Every structure is written in structure tokens, then in C-alpha cells.
Amino acid sequence: MNETPVPHGLAADVSDVPDGLDARIDRWRAGLLERPGVDATDVDELEDHLRGHLDALTRVGLTEDEALLVAIQRVGRQDAIAAGLAREHAGRLWRQHVPDAAPDEPRTGLVGMLVFAVLAGLAVKVPAGFLMEGGVDQVVLGRAATATILCGAAILAGYLAWRSRRPAPAALVGFGVLLAVLAGVLLGYPFVPPFSTQLLSLLHAPIVIAVALGVAYLGRDWRQLDRWMDYLRFLGELAIYYVLIALGGGVLLGLGAASFFAVGVDPEPLFEWVLPLGVGGAVVVAAWLVESKQSVVENMAPVLSLVFTPLFTLLLVSFLGVLAVSGPIAEADRSPLIIIDLVLVVVLALHVFSVSARPAGTPPGWFDRLQLLLLVVAIAVDVVVLVAMAGRIAEYGSSPNKVAALGENLVLLVNLVWAAGLSIGFLRGRRPFADLERWQCRYLPVIGVWALVVVAILPPVFAFG
């Protein structure tokens, strides 16, 4: 490799070297590696992106020199790359100046995780057992569910703050105030039969909490917009691990119950204690696994996106085809509309997860076009469902469920339409992919506010029924 120093950030300094293409790329690598906060792993990934651009440009007729110049411009100036990596991995800069210190390394200790996992499991077990001693009715169930949600959220926030080593005290206080507000609403509202607003509040409170938990996960970086994509990625990976743990736990519980039956022992204690402890504790265990086994999920995420994006696209296209044959959906029962809403929520989650898992700096490809197709089809389905819901409200009148569903579809529609527009701009080379990431980060508070409206405002509007 040529060891001659390289003036930073200038593409011409690379292309003017009278060596072969590989030697010029080596020179570009050396210039990046001299930058503080940049390590060999980052440069390897950037070189992959650079060579991908080179291949694409030479195929359309550019010479090697021309292709190298354009490719370096597309990957980015060295000073901008180094600054971005320094912001993303600020701990590296600290370690370069103070090699023996590791102030921002996240805690991943097994003992600490187990303590929080046990507390989370008790947050599920204790409220249910304590509140149901006097008999089970809708009010008691609601209070038990409320206590479980709020206690579990507080414990998970505590674990995330402990894990980060960089908690933001003011943000955590704000999160505590939010939990207090939710407690006042869920426990203080005089819910009455048929308890539709209570059920909606309990279903949407976790959404509010999930959005607000980002302040515990990000610590002092919670004001940085780009860091919220890390939190969205964390949520997606947490869901993957939780599902895997739940599937394994279900098999284990079933085998345990069968073994108890085989020897004539009642397996009820197994379900009374192990199940609730496992349901709560698995959330903390999954969060720990996300940080401890990050590379495993990073390999899994692109595969899951690749598999499920075409499947959900086919599902939505099939729905539109069935709708064209069967007639107006406004005449359908509300159950199909609810199922379609859930599918649209999954589609949005899949899109956000795909965005978060996409390697930075890579040029548009066929999968990006498939993602756009998924968005367009989802928008069409969302419009159809919105029209159907508006028709049902006009014909049968409003209800808490209908209003909440209508709001959900409007929130989804705005997100999908804007994301589709940004995707088109990226595919046409007019917008960077980062705009799509930032849009999803900016929209996260919108989702949280909408869920908070369902929790706190919808019940009094409909007389708490």
C-alpha cells in the first residue's frame, strides 16, 4: 500500500495518483483511517459501498478515473464521513485520547439483567394476584392490567437507563410524570359498561410508553434526531427476540405441563407462577440480548425484511383483487376492517424496520423499488379502509372503536404517503436515503400523541363507556 500522506477530503487527490485502481482505493482508505473516530470496520463497509458505485458507473460507460471521482463524491467527503462517524461513535474519540477509560460502554452484565428481569416478572404476577383476590370483574381486570403496564414500563425504563451508563435525569423525570398521568387516567377515570374506552386506553397506553421509552434508551442523546433511528432499530430487534423467547417458552411450558400430568401432579402452579414471570421477564431478557448479540440480529434483520416485504405486498395486492370481485367493503362487518388495520400496522413496522436495517451509502436497488411498491399498495388499501370506515360512521353513527380506528388509519396514511414520496425521490437520485430515516424519527412523536389522545381524551368524549 502507498503510505504517502493524503490531503483529506479531496477526491482529486486519489484519482491523480498514477497507480492502478486498487492502489488509489488503498490511498483513499489510508486517508480515512487517519481521521479520529474512524476504525477499520467502518472503512471496510465504506469501501464496499465505493466499489458498488464503481461497478455501476463503469457499466454505464465511465472510465475508471471518471467512475472513481463520481463514486467518492457519492460516498461522501472524508471530513463529512469522519464527522458523522465521530457523532455516531463518540466513545471511540474518548478512548483514543484516554485508552484505559471506557465511560460510555453500555452495561451488559448478566446479574444486573436477571435482577431487572425478575422485577419485570413480578410486575406481571403481583398486581394480578393482589387485585384479583376479591373476585374478577371488568374493573378489577382493568386495574390489574394498568398496574402491570405501568410497573413493567418503569422497570424497563430503569433497566435501559442502567444499561446506558448515560441517563438523562430530566428526561427520566419527564417519563415518570408521563407514567403518573397514565396512572391517573387509567385508574381514575370512571369507566362504565361496555368498557370500550377502557379497553382502548389499555391497548394504546403501551404505544405511548414505547415512544417515550426512547429517552431512557438514548440517555443524553435523546435530543439528537438521528439517534432515534437506533431506538427504532432497537424496538424491532426487541420484538424479534421476544417472539423467539415466547415460542421457546411456550414449548417449554407445554412440555413441563405434560410431564406434570404424566406423573399425576397438577401443573396449575406452573401456569400460575412461571407463565407471568416469564411474560414480564422476557422483555428485559430480550432487551439484553439485543445489546449482547447485536451482530446476530443485524444479520437476521435484512433476511426478515427480504422475506416478508414481498409476502405482505402479495397479501395486500390479493386483498385489493378480492375487493374488486366481492364488492364494496363498506358493507362488510367491522372484524375484517380491524384485521386489515392490523396488517397495515405490521406493514408500517416492516417498512420502518427495513429502513433501519438498510446499509448506509448503498445505491438504490431492486429491494428499494419493492419497498416502494409495498408502500403504494398499502396506501391504496388504507384509502379503501378509510372510505369504508367513514361510510360506516355515516350510516351507523360514531363509537369509540370507530373513531379510534379512523384516527389510526389517518395517522398511517400520512406516514405511508410521505414515506412513498421520499422513496421516489431517493430512487430518482433527488433525495438521500437519510431523509426517509429522519421522517420516521420525526413521525414517532405523532404516533405517541395520537395514542395519548385515545387514552386520555376519547373516554370522556364518549362518557367513559
KOLMARTOR-263159 format. One record per residue (C-alpha): x, y, z. Coordinates in steps of 0.1 Angstrom, whole numbers, plus 2048, in hexadecimal, padded with zeros to 3 digits. Each point is the difference from the previous one (the first is absolute). Example, Ala and Ser with C-alpha at 12.3 -4.5 7.8 and 13.67 -1.06 7.14 Angstrom:
87B7D384E
80E8227F9
REM end
This chain:
800800800
80C8237F8
808812821
8028237F2
7EA818814
7DF80A7F0
7F1822802
7DF7FA812
7DE8027EE
80C8057DC
7F57E77E6
81980D7E7
81D7F7818
7F67DC7FB
7F98007DB
8208137F7
8177E480E
8117EF7E3
7F97DD80D
7E67E67FA
7DC80280D
8077EA81E
81D81680A
7EB81F7FE
7E57F0816
81B7F6819
80B824800
7DC80B807
7FD7E681C
82180D810
7F28237FF
7E17F6812
8127EB81A
81481E80A
7E181180B
7F77FF826
7E17EB808
8047EA7E1
80A7DB802
8077E57E7
7DD7F1802
7F18217F5
8198037E4
7F97DC7F4
7DB8087FE
8068217EE
8177EE7E7
7E57E77F8
7E881D7F8
81C8117EC
8067E27EB
7DB7FB7FB
7FE8237F1
81E7F97EB
7F17E17F1
7E08127F8
81181E7F0
8187EC7EB
7E37EB7F3
7F08207F2
8208097ED
815816817
8257FB801
8117F4820
80C823808
7DE8107FA
7EE7E4813
81880481E
7FA825802
7DA7FD7FF
8007E2818
81481381A
7E981D7FD
7E27E9805
80F7EF81F
80982280E
81C817809
8197F2819
7FB81C819
7DA7FC7FF
8037DA803
81880381E
7E981A811
7E27EA7FC
8127E280E
80D81481C
7DD80B80A
7F37DD7FD
81D7F0813
80A81B818
80F7E7818
81B7F87E7
80E823801
8017FE826
8127DF7FF
81A80D7E7
80981C818
7FC7EC821
8077DB7F6
7F97F2823
7DE810804
7DF7F47F3
7E781980D
7E37F97E9
8027DA7FB
7DD7F2806
7FC7E881D
7F87DE7F4
8057ED821
7EC7E0804
7FA804825
7F18247FC
7EA7F47E3
7F37E3815
7F781781D
7EC8177E9
7F07E17EF
7F47F3821
7F1822809
7EF8027DE
7F27DD805
7F380A822
7F081F7F0
7EA7E87ED
7FA7E681C
7FA81681F
7E68197F4
7EA7E57F0
8027EA81F
7FB81C819
7E38117EE
7ED7E17F7
7FE7F2824
7DD80E804
7F37F37DF
8048087DC
7EB81A7EE
8078197E4
80A81C818
8197E9813
80E7F37DF
8058237F4
81380A820
8157E17FF
8098067DB
808825808
8177F781D
8127E67EA
8058187E4
80C81D815
8167EC817
80F7ED7E3
8078207EE
81280F81E
8167E2804
8097FE7DB
808825801
8167FB81E
8127E37EF
8068157E0
80D81D814
8167E9815
80D7EF7E0
8098207EE
81680F81C
7F68227F1
7DD80680E
7F08227FB
7F1809823
7E881A7F3
7F37E97E4
7FB7E4819
7EC817817
7EB80A7E2
7FA7DB7F9
7F67FB825
7E781D7FD
7F17EF7E1
7FC7DF813
7EF81481C
7E88107E7
7F87DE7F0
7FA7F2823
7E881C808
7ED7FB7E0
7FE7DA800
7F97FD825
7EC820806
7E88007E2
7DD7F280A
7FE7E77E4
7DE7F17FB
7F17E47EB
8067F67E4
82480B80A
80A8077DC
81481F809
8117EE81C
80C7E47E9
80B81A7E6
81481281B
8117E180C
8097F67DC
80E8227F7
812808821
81D7E87F6
8048147DF
804821814
8197EE817
8137F17E3
8058227F0
80A810821
8187E4809
81880E7E6
80D819819
80B7E4818
8107ED7E3
81381E7F1
80A811820
8108217FB
7FD7FC7DA
7DA801800
7FF8237F1
8147F47E1
7E77F77E5
8167E77ED
8057EC820
7DB7F8801
8057E97E3
8167EB817
7E37FE818
7E87F57E4
8197E67F6
8027F5825
7DA7FC801
8007EB7E1
81B7E980D
7EF7FF822
7E17F37EF
8137E57EE
8117F381F
7E0802814
7ED7EB7E7
81D7E67FF
8007FE826
7DA7FD801
8007E47E7
81B7ED813
7F0808822
7DE7F37F3
8107DF7F5
8127FD822
7E0808813
7EC7E67EC
81A7E5805
802809825
7DA7FD804
8007DF7ED
81B7F3818
7EC80A81E
7E17EF7F2
8147E17F9
8097FB825
7DE80A80D
80982480C
7EA81E7FB
8138187E9
7EC81E80B
81D810814
8157FE7E1
7E78177EE
7F981581F
82480A805
8177F67E3
7EA80F7E5
7FB82380E
82580280C
80A7F57DD
7EA8187EE
80D81E813
8257F5804
8037F77DB
7FD8257F7
820809813
8117E07F4
7F880A7DC
80D823806
8217F180E
8037E97E2
7FC81D7E8
81F81080E
8147E1807
7F97ED7E0
7FD81E7E9
8137F17E3
7E87E37FF
7E28167FB
8128167E7
8047E17EB
7DC7F6806
7EF8217F9
8088037DB
7F57DC7FA
7DF805812
7FA8207ED
8087EE7DF
7E87E4808
7E281380D
80081E7EA
7F57ED7E0
7E97EA815
7ED81E80F
8008107DE
7EF7E17F1
7E87FF81D
7F48247FB
7FE7FC7DA
7EB7E1805
7E9814818
7FB81A7E5
7F87E57E7
7E77EF816
7F0822808
7FC8077DA
7ED7E07FC
7EC7FF821
7F3824800
80081E817
8127FA821
7EA819812
7E67E5802
8187E8811
8007F9825
818813816
8157E1807
8108007DD
807825803
8127FB822
8157E37F1
80A8167E2
80A81C818
8167E8813
8107F57DF
8078257F7
810805822
8177E27F9
80880E7DE
80A82180E
8157EF81B
8107EA7E5
80881F7EB
81081281E
8147E1809
80C7FD7DC
80A825800
8137FC820
8127E07F4
80A80E7DE
8268057FD
8098257FD
80E80E7E0
7F57E37E9
7F080B7DE
7DC7F97F9
7F87DC7F7
7E47E97F8
7F67FB825
7FB826803
7E87FE7E3
7EE7E3810
7FD815820
7F181C7EC
7E77E77F0
7F77F4823
7FA82480B
7EA8087E2
7EB7E1804
7FC807825
7F58247F8
7E57F27E9
7F47E881A
80081B81B
7EB8187EA
7E77E47FA
7FD7F8825
7FD826808
7E38037E8
7F07E180F
80380D823
7F38227F7
7E27EF7F0
7F97EB81F
80281F816
7E88137E9
7E87E2800
8017F3823
80E81D814
821804813
80E7EB81C
8217FF812
80D7E37EC
7F78107DF
80F822808
8207F080D
8037EA7E1
7F981E7E9
81B814812
8187E37FD
7FB7FD7DA
8058267FC
8207FE813
80C7E27EC
7F68117DF
81481F806
81E7EC809
7FE7E97E2
7F981C7E7
81D81580B
8177E1802
7F67F77DD
8088237F3
8237FF811
8067DD7F1
7F880D7DE
81881D805
81B7E780B
7FB7E97E3
80281D7E8
82080D810
7F182080D
8007F8825
8187EE817
7F37E1812
806812821
7E18157F9
7EB7E1802
8107F6821
7FB82380F
7DC8007F5
7F97E1814
81280E81E
7ED8217FE
7DF7ED7FC
8057EC820
7F281B817
7E18037E9
7F87DC807
806805825
7E981F802
7E57EE7ED
8017E2818
7FF81981D
7E18107F2
7EF7DD7FF
80B7FA824
7F7821810
7E78137E9
7EB7E57F0
7F17F2821
7F082180C
7F48087DD
7EC7DF800
7F5803825
81A7E580A
7EB7E57F0
REM end
